[in-house]
Amino acid sequence: MSGPEQKLLEVDRLSVSFGRRENELRAVDALSFSIGAGEAVALVGESGCGKSTTAHAIMGLLPDGATRQGAVRFAGTELLGASRRTLQDIRGDKIGMIFQEPNSSLNPVYRVGDQIAEALRRHRSLSRRAARTRTLELLELVRLPHPSRQIDAYPHQLSGGQRQRAMIAMAICCQPKLLIADEPTTALDATIQAQIMELIDGLRRELSMALLLISHDLRLVARWTDRVVVMHHGEKLEDVAARELFETARHPYTLGLIAASVGLDRRLHYRKTTLAEVRTTREPQGGYAFAIHQPHRVADLPPASSETLLSVENLVAEYQTGSGTVRAVDDVSFTIKAGESLGLVGESGCGKSTLSKAIMRLIPSASGRIALRGRDITRLEGDELKRARRPMQMVFQDPYGSLNPRRSVGDILNATLVVNGVASGAERQQKIKAMLDQVGLLPSAIDRYPHEFSGGQRQRIGIARALIVEPEFVVCDEPVSALDVSIQAQILNLLVELKASLGLSYLFISHDLGVVQYISDRVMVMKDGVIIEEADHGTIWTSPRQAYTRELIAAVG
Amino acid sequence: MTFQSSSARPLSFPLPSLSFLRRRPASRSGSTWASFIRDPFVILGFAVVVPLIALAILAPVLFPGDPLSTVAPALIPPGGNAAFPLGTDTLGRNVAAGLAHGARISLSIGALAALFSVGLGLAVGATAGYFGGLADRILVRVTELFQTTPSFLLAVVIVTLGGPSVGVIVLAIGLGSFPIVARLVRAEFRSLKNADFVMAARSQGFGNWRIVREEILPNALPPVLTTASVLMASAILTESGLSFLGLGDPNLVSWGSMIGAGREMLQSAWYLTAIPGGMIALSILAVNLVGDGLNEALNPRLRNRG
């Protein structure tokens, strides 16, 4: 009945805003795009660009305070302002949705199978038995291991990837015409990520669904969709064919995102090049101007010296769970030379964060030895530990959780100096000002509170806190994982610049191989608490010895 | 908070500084406190609490002399004599003077008992939650001991043993209600001690005391302050109950003792029970309303995120 020109989903000049008059925040601004039957389209952009809000507007899931304008037509039906009843019939039946967090999108108190069966019974008036049979088929379809057993499992008994498979089974249970996937793999490890995207793509073809994939990851959308809509500040900047995204994109913002990303295949290294940064400036007329900025390479990056700064020998760290002792770090040994940058990669749960905390003496080690410049610090306590640890500092992953929300930036830095024995108030003030300048923050930041800053600025505060006591060695635990691509490039450039000017050594921990490739002189791969491979940055990416390393590289390649 | 200090003038105590609550940045705190003040129920709560405090403070000025002395013929009904607008009781004492002086006792015992439970609860909960291990196990057992004892019965026993002075009554009420605060604080500390910013402080060599005081406490306090208002309301009620049973300080008039004295005349002079009873109900309701408002203003989950 629908002509060939009729699209499955048409979004026509959609605008969504929150708040009233003076506080109005326009999340989506006159956005238009369409998806044909069976087509895969991506909405891509950095956090706050309005991509998730668009998905929620399509599903009728916007919060009550939101104002909507424009039109969203799904197979000829207008969805904006449709009755609750109409929306409920369409949601889950004609349009399925997958969310980012597989941990919280399944209800923890119900069995997985029952949650899928409930969605089926809501839309298909099946008997209990028929719903269960169909659920089992669905779990097989999404290739959940042991479906006949897992159907009665509770969400916490499944791994992240398995939960996401169950979530997909629920989303496709009624064979929807359109599947909306909002960052479906962002919370998952790279190897699982590839499997889940393969699954979604396979199901899409098998069930001839259209797909709206929402993501911040240019590589991901280029690989798995037909068309890419690039968004910034609620506006569509560009609508390009996915296959040629990296060749035909013209918009300076898209080009900037491509230039700023540190994909493994780009073979970038901090000793050879800086990362391009996207500069966004707001124009007086209200629009945005974009420019790509390539900072100058830091001239004097001394090679790593032969002097050993930190040595870790046969380190073991354990923690207790209900079912016994888990050995999170198992007989790990390595050294870091002064001026060196050592990368540590591994997937979630491999023990890399536990290792970093054990080195920092934040958690006890069961056995082994940690020595800083030859001095054993494994068993030091009290003031001795405080003095010995001062040359080691840490930058944390979460720029929101790692700063006390109730203290101003000046307070945070000041307390650090006080604790580390800088007695003179004037000296502290002067150090704080100098440090803020060095990490690229204005002096006015002193009196402001963490939440007044963006994620990237907060990470700069975290870096300032670590560096203000003039350490020699910094543990960076996933310092750019929570940041957008363009911000990630800025922070990585900053870390390189500071490394040169302050003569720092880094232990850089990340799950992102591209980031580790860029920042590391040497790389270690960790799996199940063990360092399985260690090699120079030149060789590990081209000739990995271990099968697991090859698997990791293949998953992102 | 100003009201606690002024209502308890004869028993003055240092006030915790609330400046850290206001140090929240202009954008958010402005709207938070503005919405707090705009909520009609909170305004209603303040509209009752503020005059009550004024009444308590001004009692010696409005009604000089001992409210327990006989000043007129017995049992003048309310409105029967312009000099005694709320009448007199069985012994010819001025009911209005009793109410005003009783407000001093009820509000100051309520505030002091709440403060005592918050102080004890903070100390116990913070120690148990932050250090964990053996200290945690011992303190949790002790807390449970107090929690499982009926708190009114506990108060009756303590006052009977210790004698009916304001200090003993505050202790008796506070011991019964500190477990609520201790458990709340323990839970907050247990989760906050693993927060990244506490990890960061530890990695930089901050001592335990500094971490507890500067990093964790300011983040754990808002729910405690909210609970304090509920504790204050229940302390007012417990004090009235004790006085009703004749366990209050015999030299002081309180709303509870007025009800206790008027109870035998319930048939003929019902107002001797109803007037102080109404005051108790009104003040508890008002303190609870203010507490609900505090909860909304301080709970980050209910707050508008900029």
HADDOCK unambig.tbl for C-alpha pairs under 7 A between the chains (distance, minus, plus):
assign (segid A and resid 360 and name CA) (segid B and resid 203 and name CA) 6.54 0.50 0.50
assign (segid A and resid 362 and name CA) (segid B and resid 203 and name CA) 6.46 0.50 0.50
assign (segid A and resid 386 and name CA) (segid B and resid 205 and name CA) 5.07 0.50 0.50
assign (segid A and resid 390 and name CA) (segid B and resid 204 and name CA) 7.00 0.50 0.50
assign (segid A and resid 393 and name CA) (segid B and resid 203 and name CA) 6.91 0.50 0.50
assign (segid A and resid 393 and name CA) (segid B and resid 204 and name CA) 6.99 0.50 0.50
assign (segid A and resid 401 and name CA) (segid B and resid 195 and name CA) 6.71 0.50 0.50
assign (segid A and resid 401 and name CA) (segid B and resid 196 and name CA) 5.48 0.50 0.50
assign (segid A and resid 401 and name CA) (segid B and resid 197 and name CA) 6.21 0.50 0.50
assign (segid A and resid 402 and name CA) (segid B and resid 196 and name CA) 4.36 0.50 0.50
assign (segid A and resid 402 and name CA) (segid B and resid 197 and name CA) 3.93 0.50 0.50
assign (segid A and resid 402 and name CA) (segid B and resid 200 and name CA) 6.77 0.50 0.50
assign (segid A and resid 403 and name CA) (segid B and resid 197 and name CA) 4.93 0.50 0.50
assign (segid A and resid 404 and name CA) (segid B and resid 197 and name CA) 5.58 0.50 0.50
assign (segid A and resid 404 and name CA) (segid B and resid 215 and name CA) 6.56 0.50 0.50
assign (segid A and resid 406 and name CA) (segid B and resid 24 and name CA) 6.78 0.50 0.50
assign (segid A and resid 406 and name CA) (segid B and resid 218 and name CA) 6.83 0.50 0.50
assign (segid A and resid 406 and name CA) (segid B and resid 219 and name CA) 6.97 0.50 0.50
assign (segid A and resid 416 and name CA) (segid B and resid 204 and name CA) 6.78 0.50 0.50
assign (segid A and resid 419 and name CA) (segid B and resid 205 and name CA) 6.73 0.50 0.50
assign (segid A and resid 419 and name CA) (segid B and resid 206 and name CA) 6.03 0.50 0.50
assign (segid A and resid 449 and name CA) (segid B and resid 25 and name CA) 6.75 0.50 0.50
